[in-house]
């Protein structure tokens, strides 16, 4: 019996593939679980159209992420915080503060996407990586100055 996989099944294949399985396995397990549908001409055409539209959406998303990563690489954020004598901050620059500053510049980035090696607790220049997904990331320069 030929079926079309609706989702990735580890032992069978990836979503959208047309595979042949035993009829009992398809009728009793794969189709009731929503993992597969019968491979009819209409279903095959519908799946092909869905795959094409998904590929177009992915291409648009990829170009958007590339452009965003390039813009984030050029971005410099400046913070002025109270600091002690030896240029140590009272507190630190957090990923929430960075996300808000990025939002003020007109970009939307979730605070969970911002990866900091360690908390920024000193005056000076620091770099933070923003993981955008899809293998894209941006590196933002952060300048921290002491408040006068």
Secondary structure, 3 states (H helix, E strand, C coil): CEEEECCCECCCECCCCEEECCHHHHHHHHCCCCCEEECCHHHHHHHHHHHHHHHHHHHHHHHHHHHHHHHHHHCEEEEEECECCCCEEEEEECHHHHHHHHHHCCCCCCHHHEECCCCEEECEEEEEEEEEECCEEEEEEEEEEECC
